[in-house]
Amino acid sequence: MLQPSIFRQRGKIMLVMLILLALACNLPGSGTPQATAFDPTRAALEFQATAMSQKLTEQALATTQAIPPTTQATSLPEQPTSEPPAEVIPASTEILPTATQDIEARMKSAKILVYEDTPYIGLWIKDTLQGMGLKYTFVGDAMGNFMENLNSGIQWDLIILGAESHDYVSGDFFDVLTERVVQDKTALIVEMWYL
């Protein structure tokens, strides 16, 4: 039985096809990388964060400049060598509280609101605040409770948002946060999965 010549060469043809396929898969792609699409929400958040950072820096500089430097330059009159030196009574100096004492007192009395939706990977924000010995209101990942606290009328000193979930935090959420930051001058720390 005679077979056509193509069937006799099928082993060689299969080997050549496999080599060509392997070479084709290893060739570098010639496609150009696409530019990322413009995300207006992300741009607005970045702009607000930059503006807030600038305001906080200006406030810190103004506070630093408002505190006058304390320099005491006192010169003692020269005493004649023949007389024994008179006993000098030091002037009473008032001990000024340092800035660290003031900051520590403010930290201990601060009203802090915490949203953290990472119970399965660790509650790092909560653990850190506990380690620092600070008082705070922790709502976990309860979005409704967080929004209630934001709208409760309490003057929060600091709001911490740790959002790793891709679904829960949305645009309405940031409208309320922006209102608290702008109107109440509340400090804000945001840690999100895409920032």
C-alpha positions, -999 to +999 in steps of 0.1 A: +000+000+000+015+032-011+009+063+009+011+098-005+045+115+003+029+140+027+020+112+051+055+098+050+068+132+061+043+139+088+068+136+117+091+161+101+061+185+094+049+182+130+084+190+143+087+221+121+052+233+131+060+230+168+093+249+163+075+277+144+048+278+171+074+281+199+092+308+181+060+328+174+050+327+211+084+340+222+086+370+198+083+403+216+050+421+212+050+450+188+019+467+204+025+501+220+014+506+256-019+524+259-021+556+280-042+552+311-076+568+309-083+601+327-102+595+359-119+627+370-127+614+405-091+604+412-079+638+398-103+656+421-092+637+451-055+643+443-062+680+439-081+682+472-053+663+490-027+687+475-048+718+485-053+704+520-016+697+524-007+732+514-032+747+539-018+725+567+017+735+558+008+772+559-010+768+592+020+751+607+044+778+594+021+805+608+020+788+642+057+785+642+062+821+633+037+833+659+058+818+688+085+844+695+120+830+700+131+832+736+167+844+739+180+858+771+211+879+767+221+892+801+255+908+807+268+912+842+285+945+850+322+941+855+331+939+891+362+956+905+388+932+916+394+946+950+359+941+963+344+907+968+318+899+942+283+907+953+259+878+954+238+878+923+202+868+927+190+851+895+159+866+880+129+843+882+123+828+848+090+814+838+092+779+824+073+779+792+056+747+782+072+730+752+054+724+720+055+686+726+035+689+758+009+708+739+008+683+711+006+654+734-023+670+753-041+677+720-036+641+709-050+627+741-081+649+739-087+646+701-119+633+687-109+607+662-132+588+638-119+556+622-132+536+593-112+505+585-125+477+563-096+452+567-106+427+594-093+398+574-058+411+568-054+430+601-067+462+617-035+481+616-050+516+622-069+504+652-039+486+666-017+517+661-041+541+678-044+516+707-007+514+710-005+552+711-031+553+739-055+575+720-093+576+723-112+571+691-145+560+676-140+529+656-168+519+632-150+491+614-164+485+580-199+497+588-204+523+562-238+534+576-224+540+611-195+559+596-218+582+576-240+587+607-209+598+627-198+621+599-233+638+598-238+637+636-226+673+642-196+661+663-166+683+656-141+656+647-104+666+650-092+637+628-109+613+604-090+582+593-102+562+563-086+529+556-105+514+527-091+483+510-125+471+496-130+480+460-168+483+462-179+502+493-163+537+492-179+559+465-183+595+454-211+604+478-188+593+506-162+619+496-187+647+493-194+644+531-157+640+539-148+671+518-175+691+537-160+681+571-125+690+559-134+723+544-160+736+568-149+721+601-111+722+593-109+685+602-077+667+595-081+637+572-059+606+566-070+584+536-054+551+527-072+534+498-065+504+477-057+526+446-038+554+462 
